[in-house]
Amino acid sequence: MSILSVCQTLSTKIGIARPTVIYGSTDRDMLALQGVIADAVLAIKEAHDWQKLKAIATMTGDATKVGFDLPTDYDRMLKTASLWSSRYLWAMNHILDSDKWLELLTIPYTQVTGSWTIYGDQVQILDTMATGDTAKFFYIKNLPVVAADGTTFKPAFTIDSDVFRLNEDLLRLAIIYKWKQAKQQSYEEEMNDFNIILNRMIDKDGGGKPIVSGRHSTRGMNVAWPGTISGVS
């Protein structure tokens, strides 16, 4: 469903005339609606690491390079993302503190699992990766919109035929409550409806969540049960 169709279905809910054009219009309500749509898309995109927007970035060492450009469609890393190198058996150490990174650059530490940080729109990696070594991480793309051709992905709506890549009902509810919020109208009920559907979509996203039996490895820890878990009461 196009963004124009979505807004046509909700127009009576927010008290505006059924739109025939949104993007390209100079009507005050349509200009305000464009801003509300952008806010709604941002709220949904940032609420969860949506599987549809996930991608894997791969950096390949050349024995010289330390900084690697972020992908051109990079929005952010996953909320629990790690960086994994072909050189090590464990995830690399994420350095969040800038002074700590400077310490690594100035004091001759021996890296056990390697370290990384992000600045200057680059992933910085220590020690320098050897030629052919790779490092990978999951990230979220900044492309929640697709053109009507189904192949051109975009960071935002720009024409009326554009389509939201995530759930359209969720977008509709977000637009309604954010419009009312912007107009200083009562919006609590609409926001509650949005949050209910949001939580349902998050729970469904990425497939089922099976009950684990036997032995598995989680972030470097081996966890084992003596038997099989057959159900949860």
Phi, psi and omega in degrees: 000131181289162179296328176297315180296320178301314183288331176294324181288337183254000187302319180291333180292330182252003172077036175238162177293147179302117185286147172251342175207139178246299181276125187104345178281148175254005177296139184300317180297322181290324176295319177294322180295322178301318178294320179294320177300316179299318178295320180294317178299316180298316181299318181289315183298321184276351185285341189197156173276079186296130183299330181292338181257002181282148174208162178251127174262137179237128177245134183244127183286155176227018180072004181229313188290136175249325180258134181236128181300140173293153177303149182296335180258020183290131172251307178194165173281162174298155185295338179238030187289144170237162176248127186245132181250147176291348182277330189244160178272347183237165176297146179289156184280120180275119179262113181268330184275125183296321179294325177296322178294319176298323177300316179296327181285332187257336181252132186285075176285152168262117183284129179272313179238006184080157180226156179211157174206173178235127167200158181061031182059029176225150168272121180259132186233132172233139355288166177303130182288136177292161178303126180093341175295147179234154173226138185226150173207152173278146174215167178258128178285151177265041185232069182277000184237145176231141177290167183299339179286349177079001183236342182262108183266144190223153178283342184203163174290135176229338177225160189294339182272356179298152185235140176283131184282338179265202188285125183288326176297322178296318177297316180301314181294323179293319179296317181299310184288326180286329174296311181295324177297316180294328180271007180058039173259167177294125185227003186300318181296316180294322178294322178295318176300317178299314183294325177297311180292323178301312180297324178294317180293320178297318181296326182277338187291135176088004175094183183291164180240087187291155172281129185267136173233157180083223189238137175211164181248132181230110177047047176088358179249131175268125182239132183223145172248146179287341182222207182243135176272117187262347180185167179235127180263000000 
